Amino acid sequence: MKVSEQDKEKTRIKILEASVDVISEKGFKSASMREIARKASVGDATIYNYFPSKEKLLYGYCEYVQQQVMESLKDIEDFHEYSLQEQLQQLTETQLQIWLPAREFLQEVFKLTYYSPVAGSAHLSATRKLFTVMITEMLEAAIDVGEIPDQPYQELLPRLFWDYHTGVMAYWLKDDSEGFTNTTQLIDKSMGIIANILHNGMIGKSLDLISFLFRTHVMTHFDSFMTSDNKDSENNDNSIDKVIKRRFMDAQKRSKK
């Protein structure tokens, strides 16, 4: 009997979710594909038809999370009415919210990527591509309606935002404040700075922001993770009232028709 694509996708998701439980409990090195297969109620050989290695499985879940983030944003009915700053902040907060049940799993992702950065970067390419599509969509929509000016070196911005989000997640993994208050404050403050930079089209200061975040906030926690402020910016005077941009991801939908 031929297995439908829908059934294959259900099995794939079941394996991914089982990997979160097993790897979170035992760690990446100690977890075995056989244990994950049994947790997912699939055959020992079947799991390799979906994920040829444990690394592919680990990073496959990252891609799955990114797909969930995209769908969550698309499901927000008035998301296209958000300001760019609100959209970017919603993206960041949605990432953390979806990762929360798998926080220990994400720690294993960071460990493996830290010790094998080249391989980790290659494995994360599909996840990074989805992230880049979302950031590019938000930036282009904001430029189309005049919310922000054309950005110099615009093609670099998705990569900068990827690095920013990586830094925020690394900080969040070490945040032991109640309700992750410190992470919330970091996001609020940095998003204000990012919004000002984009409104002024100052890519140079974007690079300074990333450097600032990693030097003063992220790397201290990242180093401790591996071994086991500026004054609040005022509201931008150049900010504009909320504008209605094209609906989120509409450009991609049209291209697929």
Contacts in CASP RR format, 6 or more apart in sequence:
PFRMAT RR
TARGET T0000
AUTHOR 0000-0000-0000
METHOD contacts of the structure
MODEL  1
MKVSEQDKEKTRIKILEASVDVISEKGFKSASMREIARKASVGDATIYNY
FPSKEKLLYGYCEYVQQQVMESLKDIEDFHEYSLQEQLQQLTETQLQIWL
PAREFLQEVFKLTYYSPVAGSAHLSATRKLFTVMITEMLEAAIDVGEIPD
QPYQELLPRLFWDYHTGVMAYWLKDDSEGFTNTTQLIDKSMGIIANILHN
GMIGKSLDLISFLFRTHVMTHFDSFMTSDNKDSENNDNSIDKVIKRRFMD
AQKRSKK
8 50 0 8 1.000
11 40 0 8 1.000
11 42 0 8 1.000
11 46 0 8 1.000
11 50 0 8 1.000
12 50 0 8 1.000
13 64 0 8 1.000
14 40 0 8 1.000
14 41 0 8 1.000
14 42 0 8 1.000
15 36 0 8 1.000
15 37 0 8 1.000
15 40 0 8 1.000
15 42 0 8 1.000
15 47 0 8 1.000
15 50 0 8 1.000
15 51 0 8 1.000
15 57 0 8 1.000
16 57 0 8 1.000
16 60 0 8 1.000
16 61 0 8 1.000
16 64 0 8 1.000
17 40 0 8 1.000
18 36 0 8 1.000
18 37 0 8 1.000
18 39 0 8 1.000
18 40 0 8 1.000
19 31 0 8 1.000
19 36 0 8 1.000
19 39 0 8 1.000
19 40 0 8 1.000
19 57 0 8 1.000
19 58 0 8 1.000
19 61 0 8 1.000
19 105 0 8 1.000
20 61 0 8 1.000
20 101 0 8 1.000
20 102 0 8 1.000
20 105 0 8 1.000
21 39 0 8 1.000
22 31 0 8 1.000
22 35 0 8 1.000
22 36 0 8 1.000
22 39 0 8 1.000
23 31 0 8 1.000
23 36 0 8 1.000
23 58 0 8 1.000
23 105 0 8 1.000
23 108 0 8 1.000
24 102 0 8 1.000
24 104 0 8 1.000
24 105 0 8 1.000
24 108 0 8 1.000
25 31 0 8 1.000
26 35 0 8 1.000
27 108 0 8 1.000
28 54 0 8 1.000
28 58 0 8 1.000
28 108 0 8 1.000
28 111 0 8 1.000
28 112 0 8 1.000
31 54 0 8 1.000
33 44 0 8 1.000
33 47 0 8 1.000
33 48 0 8 1.000
33 51 0 8 1.000
33 54 0 8 1.000
33 57 0 8 1.000
34 44 0 8 1.000
36 47 0 8 1.000
36 57 0 8 1.000
37 43 0 8 1.000
37 44 0 8 1.000
37 46 0 8 1.000
37 47 0 8 1.000
38 44 0 8 1.000
40 47 0 8 1.000
47 57 0 8 1.000
51 57 0 8 1.000
51 60 0 8 1.000
55 112 0 8 1.000
55 119 0 8 1.000
55 120 0 8 1.000
55 123 0 8 1.000
56 123 0 8 1.000
58 108 0 8 1.000
58 109 0 8 1.000
58 112 0 8 1.000
58 123 0 8 1.000
59 109 0 8 1.000
59 120 0 8 1.000
59 123 0 8 1.000
59 124 0 8 1.000
59 127 0 8 1.000
60 123 0 8 1.000
60 126 0 8 1.000
60 127 0 8 1.000
61 102 0 8 1.000
61 105 0 8 1.000
62 109 0 8 1.000
62 124 0 8 1.000
62 127 0 8 1.000
63 126 0 8 1.000
63 127 0 8 1.000
63 130 0 8 1.000
65 95 0 8 1.000
65 98 0 8 1.000
65 99 0 8 1.000
65 102 0 8 1.000
65 127 0 8 1.000
66 127 0 8 1.000
66 130 0 8 1.000
66 131 0 8 1.000
67 130 0 8 1.000
68 98 0 8 1.000
69 91 0 8 1.000
69 94 0 8 1.000
69 95 0 8 1.000
69 98 0 8 1.000
69 134 0 8 1.000
70 130 0 8 1.000
70 133 0 8 1.000
70 134 0 8 1.000
70 249 0 8 1.000
72 94 0 8 1.000
72 98 0 8 1.000
73 79 0 8 1.000
73 87 0 8 1.000
73 90 0 8 1.000
73 91 0 8 1.000
73 94 0 8 1.000
73 134 0 8 1.000
73 248 0 8 1.000
73 249 0 8 1.000
74 248 0 8 1.000
74 249 0 8 1.000
76 90 0 8 1.000
76 248 0 8 1.000
79 87 0 8 1.000
79 90 0 8 1.000
79 247 0 8 1.000
79 248 0 8 1.000
80 141 0 8 1.000
80 244 0 8 1.000
80 245 0 8 1.000
80 246 0 8 1.000
80 247 0 8 1.000
80 248 0 8 1.000
81 242 0 8 1.000
81 243 0 8 1.000
81 244 0 8 1.000
81 245 0 8 1.000
82 90 0 8 1.000
82 242 0 8 1.000
83 147 0 8 1.000
83 195 0 8 1.000
83 239 0 8 1.000
83 242 0 8 1.000
83 243 0 8 1.000
84 138 0 8 1.000
84 139 0 8 1.000
84 142 0 8 1.000
84 147 0 8 1.000
84 148 0 8 1.000
84 195 0 8 1.000
84 198 0 8 1.000
85 191 0 8 1.000
85 192 0 8 1.000
85 194 0 8 1.000
85 195 0 8 1.000
87 138 0 8 1.000
87 248 0 8 1.000
88 135 0 8 1.000
88 138 0 8 1.000
88 161 0 8 1.000
88 191 0 8 1.000
88 194 0 8 1.000
88 195 0 8 1.000
89 187 0 8 1.000
89 188 0 8 1.000
89 191 0 8 1.000
91 134 0 8 1.000
91 135 0 8 1.000
91 138 0 8 1.000
92 165 0 8 1.000
92 168 0 8 1.000
92 187 0 8 1.000
92 191 0 8 1.000
93 187 0 8 1.000
95 165 0 8 1.000
95 169 0 8 1.000
96 168 0 8 1.000
96 169 0 8 1.000
96 172 0 8 1.000
96 180 0 8 1.000
96 183 0 8 1.000
99 106 0 8 1.000
99 169 0 8 1.000
103 173 0 8 1.000
106 169 0 8 1.000
106 173 0 8 1.000
107 173 0 8 1.000
107 225 0 8 1.000
110 169 0 8 1.000
110 170 0 8 1.000
110 173 0 8 1.000
110 225 0 8 1.000
111 226 0 8 1.000
112 120 0 8 1.000
113 120 0 8 1.000
113 121 0 8 1.000
113 124 0 8 1.000
114 226 0 8 1.000
128 162 0 8 1.000
131 158 0 8 1.000
131 161 0 8 1.000
131 162 0 8 1.000
131 165 0 8 1.000
132 158 0 8 1.000
132 159 0 8 1.000
132 162 0 8 1.000
133 252 0 8 1.000
134 249 0 8 1.000
135 157 0 8 1.000
135 158 0 8 1.000
135 161 0 8 1.000
135 162 0 8 1.000
136 158 0 8 1.000
137 248 0 8 1.000
137 249 0 8 1.000
137 251 0 8 1.000
137 252 0 8 1.000
138 248 0 8 1.000
139 148 0 8 1.000
139 151 0 8 1.000
139 154 0 8 1.000
139 157 0 8 1.000
139 158 0 8 1.000
139 198 0 8 1.000
140 251 0 8 1.000
141 245 0 8 1.000
141 246 0 8 1.000
141 248 0 8 1.000
142 148 0 8 1.000
142 198 0 8 1.000
142 245 0 8 1.000
143 149 0 8 1.000
143 150 0 8 1.000
143 151 0 8 1.000
144 245 0 8 1.000
144 246 0 8 1.000
145 243 0 8 1.000
145 244 0 8 1.000
145 245 0 8 1.000
146 240 0 8 1.000
146 243 0 8 1.000
147 240 0 8 1.000
147 243 0 8 1.000
147 245 0 8 1.000
148 198 0 8 1.000
148 199 0 8 1.000
148 201 0 8 1.000
149 199 0 8 1.000
149 201 0 8 1.000
151 157 0 8 1.000
151 198 0 8 1.000
151 201 0 8 1.000
151 203 0 8 1.000
152 201 0 8 1.000
152 203 0 8 1.000
153 203 0 8 1.000
156 203 0 8 1.000
157 203 0 8 1.000
157 206 0 8 1.000
160 206 0 8 1.000
160 207 0 8 1.000
160 210 0 8 1.000
163 210 0 8 1.000
164 190 0 8 1.000
164 194 0 8 1.000
164 209 0 8 1.000
164 210 0 8 1.000
164 213 0 8 1.000
167 213 0 8 1.000
167 214 0 8 1.000
167 218 0 8 1.000
167 222 0 8 1.000
168 183 0 8 1.000
168 186 0 8 1.000
168 187 0 8 1.000
168 190 0 8 1.000
168 218 0 8 1.000
170 218 0 8 1.000
170 221 0 8 1.000
170 222 0 8 1.000
170 225 0 8 1.000
171 182 0 8 1.000
171 183 0 8 1.000
171 186 0 8 1.000
171 217 0 8 1.000
171 218 0 8 1.000
171 221 0 8 1.000
171 222 0 8 1.000
172 180 0 8 1.000
172 183 0 8 1.000
173 221 0 8 1.000
173 225 0 8 1.000
174 221 0 8 1.000
174 222 0 8 1.000
174 224 0 8 1.000
174 225 0 8 1.000
175 182 0 8 1.000
175 183 0 8 1.000
175 221 0 8 1.000
177 183 0 8 1.000
186 213 0 8 1.000
186 217 0 8 1.000
189 229 0 8 1.000
189 230 0 8 1.000
189 232 0 8 1.000
189 233 0 8 1.000
190 209 0 8 1.000
190 213 0 8 1.000
192 233 0 8 1.000
192 236 0 8 1.000
193 209 0 8 1.000
193 230 0 8 1.000
193 233 0 8 1.000
194 206 0 8 1.000
194 209 0 8 1.000
195 236 0 8 1.000
195 239 0 8 1.000
196 233 0 8 1.000
196 236 0 8 1.000
197 203 0 8 1.000
197 205 0 8 1.000
197 206 0 8 1.000
197 209 0 8 1.000
199 236 0 8 1.000
199 238 0 8 1.000
199 239 0 8 1.000
200 238 0 8 1.000
212 230 0 8 1.000
216 229 0 8 1.000
END
